[in-house]
Amino acid sequence: MQLRDVPSLGLSTEAEYPRGEIYLKGNSVFKGYFKNPEITKLVLDEDGWLRLGDAGVLNKNGSISIIERIGEMKKLQNGYFIAPQKLENIYPQFQSSIKFTWMSTQHTTFA
């Protein structure tokens, strides 16, 4: 198992807590999609490493925790990246205090 940098998402293996995309290699990793080399190239590199599509962080004890799917991470205006699933897990904790949320992007004038 290894982590690889994803500079476009600010994931670096050189950080204090290394973060990156998770790759796997071993006897249990499949060799490719049957008669579909184009799709195989998307998930397997030339050395046989399987791209999982998950962002992970290397913990101090050597384990890897999955942060989020690479395709789901969003960049905020301030440059930080956020995993929507983390927000989804926080919202139920505040269910009793959140009564109503309304947001408008258009202004309407009534005469």
C-alpha positions in Angstrom: 0.0 0.0 0.0 1.2 3.5 -0.7 0.1 7.1 -0.8 0.8 9.3 -3.8 0.7 13.1 -4.0 -2.3 14.8 -5.5 -1.1 18.5 -5.9 -4.4 19.7 -7.3 -6.1 18.8 -4.0 -3.2 19.9 -1.7 -2.5 16.3 -0.7 1.2 15.7 -0.1 3.2 12.8 1.3 5.8 15.3 2.6 3.4 16.9 5.1 3.5 16.3 8.9 0.7 13.8 8.5 1.3 12.4 5.0 -1.8 12.6 2.8 -2.4 11.3 -0.7 -4.2 9.0 -3.0 -4.2 5.4 -1.9 -2.7 2.7 -4.2 -2.6 -1.1 -3.7 -0.4 -3.8 -5.1 -0.2 -7.5 -4.4 -1.4 -10.9 -5.4 -5.0 -10.0 -4.6 -5.1 -7.1 -7.0 -6.7 -7.9 -10.3 -4.7 -7.8 -13.6 -7.2 -5.7 -15.5 -10.6 -5.5 -17.1 -11.4 -8.3 -19.5 -10.8 -7.1 -23.1 -10.8 -3.5 -22.0 -7.3 -2.1 -21.9 -8.5 1.5 -22.0 -10.4 1.3 -18.7 -7.6 -0.9 -17.2 -5.1 2.0 -17.8 -7.3 4.3 -15.8 -7.0 2.2 -12.6 -3.7 0.2 -13.0 -0.4 1.9 -13.6 2.4 0.3 -15.6 3.9 -1.3 -12.4 0.6 -3.0 -11.4 -0.4 -0.5 -8.7 -4.2 -0.2 -8.3 -5.6 3.3 -8.0 -8.4 3.3 -5.5 -9.6 6.8 -6.0 -9.7 7.4 -2.2 -7.7 10.1 -0.4 -6.0 8.9 2.8 -3.8 10.0 5.6 -1.0 8.0 7.2 -1.5 7.8 10.9 1.3 7.8 13.5 0.7 4.0 14.2 1.3 3.2 10.5 -2.3 2.7 9.5 -4.1 4.6 6.8 -7.4 6.4 7.3 -9.6 7.1 4.3 -10.5 10.8 4.1 -12.8 10.9 1.1 -13.2 9.9 -2.5 -10.9 12.0 -4.7 -13.7 13.0 -7.0 -15.9 14.2 -4.1 -13.4 16.7 -2.5 -14.3 20.3 -3.1 -12.1 23.4 -3.0 -13.4 26.4 -1.0 -12.8 30.0 -1.9 -10.1 30.3 0.8 -8.1 27.5 -0.8 -9.0 24.8 1.7 -10.3 21.5 0.5 -13.3 19.9 2.2 -14.9 16.4 2.1 -18.7 16.8 2.0 -19.1 13.6 3.9 -17.5 15.2 7.0 -20.2 17.9 6.9 -22.9 15.4 6.4 -21.7 13.5 9.5 -21.7 16.8 11.6 -25.2 18.1 10.7 -27.1 15.4 12.7 -25.4 16.5 15.9 -27.0 19.9 15.6 -30.4 18.8 14.4 -32.2 20.3 17.3 -30.6 23.7 16.9 -31.0 23.9 13.1 -34.6 24.7 12.5 -34.7 26.3 9.1 -32.1 27.2 6.5 -32.9 29.3 3.5 -30.5 30.7 0.9 -31.3 32.9 -2.1 -29.0 33.8 -5.0 -31.6 36.1 -6.7 -33.1 39.3 -5.5 -36.8 39.8 -6.2 -38.5 43.2 -6.0 -42.2 43.4 -5.2 -44.0 46.6 -6.3 
